[in-house]
């Protein structure tokens, strides 16, 4: 009885903390840690030996209520970003997708509603990718890449994405902005001590704290020599090794 009461008390303490980490307006629940990846690399293997200075800024899970402010900020900083968007959110905020395209950002596929793709059968995987692809194309975007939710994938998913003309791409620098909400914490994750400023950087435009921090983050990255590029430009500058 004592142990059961302790377990209940422990869960009560944990749940409110987890709820703070992820916006309540999202329908796909709490953000887990990125799933451990299989030994096989993704379809595009962007080596961390990328050309010094190339920095691809990417945002996952939007668009959302804060994305318009982010686009304003990116325009001021003259930075073109890559947005890995959810189909259901693209349908909810079509004008933001059109604005991204009009302003020269890349708009890419992040599934329809953020499932762990490894847990779906082939038909459901197809639907997640193709429904999102159709929605984005109807809004003027021409996706080239697919980023699986949570970074969770398997070789079959890579092949499936290829059937729709998409390459699977992850990231090399994770801000963990869903967990940490200050400039110093975000920068500490994306620029570890002793490492140069280059790579594919992961952020999420669904957090107001990320948008509040991005001005300082971009200023600091620029001061460290970052040349801001999209994922497509990053691939052109740093040809990836293809994986079947």
C-alpha positions in Angstrom: 0.0 0.0 0.0 2.8 2.4 0.9 4.6 1.6 -2.4 1.5 2.2 -4.4 0.9 5.6 -2.8 4.5 6.6 -3.5 4.1 5.5 -7.2 0.9 7.6 -7.5 2.6 10.6 -5.9 5.6 10.3 -8.2 3.3 10.3 -11.3 1.4 13.3 -10.1 4.7 15.2 -9.8 5.9 14.1 -13.3 2.8 14.8 -15.4 2.6 18.6 -14.9 6.3 19.0 -15.7 5.9 17.0 -19.0 2.9 19.0 -19.9 4.9 22.2 -19.8 7.3 21.0 -22.4 4.9 20.8 -25.4 2.1 23.2 -26.6 -1.4 22.1 -25.6 -2.8 23.1 -29.0 -0.9 20.3 -30.7 -2.8 17.1 -31.2 0.0 14.5 -31.2 0.8 14.6 -27.5 4.0 15.1 -25.5 7.4 15.3 -27.2 9.4 12.2 -26.4 13.2 12.0 -26.6 14.4 11.3 -30.1 14.2 7.6 -30.6 17.4 5.7 -30.9 18.2 5.4 -34.6 19.1 2.1 -36.2 22.6 1.5 -37.3 21.7 2.1 -40.9 22.1 5.8 -41.8 19.3 7.9 -43.5 19.1 8.2 -47.3 21.2 11.4 -47.2 24.3 11.1 -45.0 25.3 14.7 -44.3 28.7 14.3 -42.8 29.7 16.6 -39.9 32.7 17.4 -42.0 30.5 19.8 -44.0 32.0 22.9 -45.5 32.9 25.3 -42.7 30.3 28.0 -42.4 27.3 26.3 -44.1 24.4 26.5 -41.6 21.0 25.2 -42.6 18.4 26.4 -40.1 15.4 24.1 -40.0 12.1 24.2 -38.1 9.8 21.2 -37.4 6.1 20.6 -36.5 4.6 23.9 -37.7 3.2 26.0 -39.0 1.5 27.4 -35.9 0.5 30.5 -34.0 4.1 31.7 -33.7 5.3 31.0 -37.2 4.2 34.4 -38.6 6.4 36.2 -36.1 9.3 33.9 -37.0 8.9 34.7 -40.7 9.0 38.4 -39.8 12.2 37.8 -37.9 13.8 35.7 -40.6 13.0 38.5 -43.1 14.8 41.1 -40.9 17.8 38.8 -40.6 17.7 38.0 -44.4 17.8 34.2 -43.5 16.2 31.6 -45.7 15.1 28.6 -43.6 13.8 25.1 -44.2 10.4 24.2 -42.7 9.5 20.6 -42.2 5.7 21.0 -41.7 2.8 18.8 -40.8 0.1 18.3 -43.3 -2.7 19.0 -40.8 -1.1 22.3 -39.8 -0.5 23.3 -43.4 -4.2 22.9 -44.0 -4.9 24.9 -40.9 -2.5 27.8 -41.8 -2.4 27.7 -45.7 -1.4 31.4 -45.9 1.7 30.8 -43.9 2.8 28.0 -46.3 2.2 30.4 -49.2 4.2 33.1 -47.5 7.1 30.7 -46.8 7.2 29.8 -50.5 6.9 33.4 -51.7 9.8 34.5 -49.4 12.2 31.8 -50.6 12.1 29.3 -47.7 12.0 25.6 -48.4 8.8 23.8 -47.3 9.3 20.1 -46.7 7.3 17.0 -45.5 7.2 16.0 -41.9 4.1 13.7 -42.1 0.5 14.5 -41.7 0.0 14.3 -37.9 3.4 13.3 -36.4 3.2 9.6 -35.7 6.1 7.3 -35.1 6.3 6.0 -38.7 8.0 2.7 -37.6 4.7 1.7 -35.9 2.6 2.1 -39.0 1.9 -0.4 -41.7 2.9 0.4 -45.3 -0.5 1.8 -46.3 -0.6 4.1 -43.4 3.0 5.3 -44.0 2.0 6.0 -47.6 -1.0 8.0 -46.5 1.0 10.1 -44.0 3.6 11.1 -46.7 1.3 11.4 -49.7 -1.5 13.4 -48.1 1.0 15.9 -46.8 2.7 16.0 -50.2 -0.6 16.7 -51.9 -1.5 19.4 -49.4 1.8 21.2 -49.8 1.8 21.0 -53.6 -1.7 22.5 -53.6 -0.2 25.5 -51.7 2.6 26.0 -54.1 5.4 24.1 -52.4 7.6 21.5 -54.1 8.9 19.2 -51.3 12.2 17.4 -51.9 12.8 16.0 -48.4 11.0 14.0 -45.7 12.0 14.2 -42.1 10.4 11.5 -40.0 8.8 12.5 -36.7 11.1 12.0 -33.7 13.9 11.1 -36.2 12.5 7.6 -36.1 12.9 5.6 -39.3 13.8 2.3 -40.8 15.2 1.3 -44.2 11.7 0.5 -45.5 10.7 4.1 -44.8 13.6 5.4 -46.8 12.6 3.3 -49.8 9.0 4.4 -49.4 9.9 8.1 -49.4 12.0 7.5 -52.5 8.9 6.3 -54.3 7.4 9.8 -53.7 10.5 11.5 -54.9 11.7 12.4 -51.4 15.0 12.0 -49.6 15.0 11.3 -45.9 17.1 13.8 -44.0 17.6 14.4 -40.3 19.9 16.9 -38.6 23.4 17.3 -37.2 22.7 19.9 -34.4 19.7 19.6 -32.1 18.7 22.6 -30.1 16.3 20.6 -27.9 14.3 23.8 -27.8 11.2 21.8 -26.7 13.1 21.0 -23.5 15.2 24.2 -23.0 13.7 27.7 -23.6 16.6 30.2 -23.3 19.1 31.5 -25.8 22.0 30.2 -23.7 20.6 26.7 -23.3 19.7 26.5 -27.0 23.1 27.7 -28.1 24.8 25.3 -25.8 23.2 22.4 -27.6 23.7 23.6 -31.1 27.3 24.8 -30.7 29.2 22.6 -28.3 32.5 23.9 -27.1 35.2 23.3 -29.6 33.0 22.6 -32.5 32.7 24.9 -35.6 29.6 26.6 -36.7 28.2 24.4 -39.5 25.6 21.7 -40.0 21.9 21.2 -40.2 20.3 22.9 -37.1 17.0 21.6 -35.6 14.4 24.0 -34.0 10.6 24.0 -33.6 8.5 26.9 -34.6 5.6 25.8 -32.4 7.3 27.3 -29.2 7.0 31.0 -28.5 10.2 30.7 -26.5 12.1 29.5 -29.6 10.9 32.5 -31.6 11.9 34.8 -28.7 15.4 33.3 -28.7 15.9 33.1 -32.4 17.1 36.6 -32.9 19.9 36.1 -30.5 20.7 32.7 -31.8 21.0 33.9 -35.4 23.1 36.9 -34.4 25.5 34.6 -32.5 25.7 32.0 -35.3 26.4 34.8 -37.8 29.1 36.2 -35.6 30.7 32.7 -35.5 30.9 32.6 -39.3 27.6 30.9 -40.3 26.6 31.3 -43.9 22.9 30.6 -43.8 21.6 28.2 -46.4 18.5 26.0 -47.0 18.8 22.2 -46.8 18.8 22.1 -50.6 21.7 24.5 -50.8 23.5 22.7 -48.0 23.2 19.5 -50.0 24.5 21.2 -53.1 27.5 22.6 -51.2 28.1 19.3 -49.4 27.1 16.4 -51.6 25.7 13.6 -49.4 26.6 10.0 -49.8 23.4 8.2 -51.0 22.2 5.2 -49.0 19.8 2.6 -50.4 
